[in-house]
């Protein structure tokens, strides 16, 4: 993947950020793409938004090590801009392979980009978040990206409701 030339993002990135966590995780989080700190460290969600995501995961009784975290695109878009459709399309086979290997029971889509490339091209997080969708035995729900919560605290109550729904669905799946 380090030598990837499927799109121009790799040329401007320091590292490819594939994902991390439990390779057999029951819950997978998918974000947009690496930011500056993620590009520097080669790990997903380690900057301020990642620290918030870690606290949110812990708030529902899990640890970061128990879940799997990935992004739609694997290389940082310049200036942290939204990935272009052709950039996302170039990385989607890698994301699909990750999902196939991990086989999560729940996928949490963080933000509009993850929702658009996973659920529907016309996905809007403000309209469509918090709704469960089941596909091929996998439950999916979208919520606000942690970076949006850092920019606008008014989204936090809705995101917390989504995370409580994730906890409830996970318990239901586990039969607890």
C-alpha positions, 0 to 999 in steps of 0.5 A: 500500500505504501507504493499505491498510485491509485490516486494523487493523495499518496504522493502528498501524504507521509504515511498510508493510514490503514486502520487499527484495532482488534482484527476480530472486532464486533464494532468497526468505526469508519471516518473520512480520512487521516488528518495531520497527526494521523499522517505523521503517526500512521495511525487513525484518529490520534489527533484531537478528534481521535482523543474524543472518539476514544473517550466516546468509545470508553463512555459506552463501556468499550476500549479502543483496543476492542474495536477497529477504526479505519477511514474511507481514504487511507492518505491525508487529503491536502489541507484536510479537505474532503476527499474527492469522489475519485480519491474515495473510489480509489480507496473503497476496495481497501475499505471493503476488504477491511470490512470483509476481513474483520467481519464486524457486527456493527459499523459506525459511520463517522460523518457525511463522507463515511455515510455517503460512500457507505450508505447512500450518495445523497447521505446527509449526517444532519438528516440521516444520523441515528438511523439503523440500517442492516445490510448482509447481517451487519448493522450500520449507524451514522453519527457526527464525526468527532471533529464536528463535535469539537467545532460545534458542541450543539451536536454532542447530545445527538451524538451521545444518543447515537452512542447509547444506541450503539451500546444497546445494539451491541448488547442486543447482538451479544444477547446481554 
